[in-house]
Amino acid sequence: MGDFESALRKHDWYYGYSDDQSYWARGVSQARSLNIMHKQSSCPYNMGKLQSWVFDMTLDNFIEDEPGKWYKEPKQKYASHVEEDVLLTKEEHDEISGWFIKNN
């Protein structure tokens, strides 16, 4: 599982925004590898939850500045908001961390 956790942490989750075709292709290849590792590990968490876990996107690190729009604290001038459904509770974050510890 250590390889899967490491690959999740090293993955460029925003490769899809690249204008460089080779950079984008590498990201697609890494994403495919992650999906294979995800399946093989029988990980009970979907990739969206794992991405939120990698970025430590826990509810207590964010504030709802506008209805339905959550911003990481402290709010940066040009920061984009996220929807609440991508945020993890502290308990969810710890549960995912525990799963990786248990399955290493």
C-alpha positions as a printed NumPy array, in Angstrom:
array([[  0.   ,   0.   ,   0.   ],
       [  2.956,   2.298,   0.558],
       [  3.424,   2.531,  -3.204],
       [ -0.214,   3.466,  -3.715],
       [ -0.103,   6.155,  -1.028],
       [  3.157,   7.522,  -2.42 ],
       [  1.785,   7.553,  -5.966],
       [ -1.319,   9.433,  -4.787],
       [  0.804,  12.05 ,  -3.057],
       [  3.185,  12.485,  -6.017],
       [  0.488,  12.589,  -8.694],
       [ -0.162,  15.912, -10.419],
       [ -3.906,  16.071,  -9.95 ],
       [ -4.135,  19.105, -12.231],
       [ -2.381,  17.687, -15.306],
       [ -5.586,  18.162, -17.297],
       [ -5.045,  21.92 , -17.272],
       [ -1.679,  21.663, -19.011],
       [ -1.202,  23.05 , -22.514],
       [  1.802,  20.764, -22.999],
       [  0.696,  17.539, -24.714],
       [  3.54 ,  15.438, -23.283],
       [  2.827,  16.69 , -19.764],
       [ -0.874,  15.927, -20.203],
       [ -0.137,  12.44 , -21.621],
       [  2.131,  11.658, -18.659],
       [ -0.654,  12.717, -16.3  ],
       [ -3.176,  10.494, -18.091],
       [ -0.78 ,   7.557, -17.833],
       [ -0.215,   8.184, -14.116],
       [ -3.965,   8.473, -13.536],
       [ -4.487,   5.098, -15.253],
       [ -1.812,   3.556, -13.042],
       [ -3.468,   5.04 ,  -9.959],
       [ -6.818,   3.579, -10.976],
       [ -5.226,   0.136, -11.363],
       [ -3.538,   0.425,  -7.964],
       [ -6.83 ,   1.607,  -6.471],
       [ -8.634,  -1.455,  -7.779],
       [ -5.884,  -3.871,  -6.756],
       [ -5.767,  -2.491,  -3.226],
       [ -9.539,  -2.843,  -2.723],
       [ -9.463,   0.671,  -1.322],
       [-12.939,   1.543,  -0.01 ],
       [-12.558,   5.253,  -0.809],
       [-13.206,   6.767,  -4.222],
       [-10.528,   8.756,  -6.01 ],
       [-12.273,  12.045,  -5.247],
       [-12.08 ,  11.352,  -1.506],
       [ -8.454,  10.305,  -1.872],
       [ -7.635,  13.521,  -3.716],
       [ -9.248,  15.534,  -0.915],
       [ -7.229,  13.486,   1.584],
       [ -3.963,  14.145,  -0.27 ],
       [ -4.611,  17.899,  -0.154],
       [ -5.813,  17.793,   3.474],
       [ -9.111,  19.322,   2.463],
       [-10.858,  19.001,   5.806],
       [-13.924,  20.991,   6.697],
       [-12.243,  22.579,   9.713],
       [ -9.576,  24.152,   7.427],
       [-12.227,  25.918,   5.328],
       [-14.826,  28.595,   5.887],
       [-18.1  ,  29.113,   4.052],
       [-17.6  ,  32.695,   2.92 ],
       [-20.633,  32.731,   0.626],
       [-23.536,  30.283,   0.59 ],
       [-22.232,  26.999,  -0.856],
       [-18.741,  28.416,  -1.464],
       [-15.986,  27.199,   0.818],
       [-12.537,  28.813,   0.963],
       [ -9.379,  27.598,   2.642],
       [ -8.394,  29.691,   5.631],
       [ -6.812,  32.128,   5.537],
       [ -8.642,  33.151,   2.398],
       [ -6.324,  34.306,  -0.361],
       [ -7.256,  37.212,  -2.608],
       [ -7.509,  35.148,  -5.824],
       [ -8.449,  31.794,  -4.301],
       [-11.138,  29.71 ,  -5.891],
       [-13.888,  28.187,  -3.826],
       [-14.734,  24.515,  -3.438],
       [-18.062,  22.852,  -2.879],
       [-18.733,  21.322,   0.529],
       [-19.092,  17.81 ,  -0.926],
       [-15.348,  17.655,  -1.729],
       [-14.395,  18.475,   1.861],
       [-13.709,  15.735,   4.37 ],
       [-14.56 ,  15.784,   8.029],
       [-11.581,  15.34 ,  10.351],
       [-12.961,  11.875,  11.126],
       [-13.052,  10.917,   7.425],
       [ -9.502,  12.199,   6.938],
       [ -8.277,  10.193,   9.935],
       [-10.175,   7.107,   8.754],
       [ -8.446,   7.236,   5.35 ],
       [ -5.055,   7.787,   7.023],
       [ -5.777,   4.799,   9.265],
       [ -6.655,   2.658,   6.264],
       [ -3.261,   3.382,   4.705],
       [ -1.442,   2.666,   7.98 ],
       [ -3.323,  -0.611,   8.423],
       [ -2.722,  -1.717,   4.842],
       [  0.98 ,  -0.84 ,   4.585]])
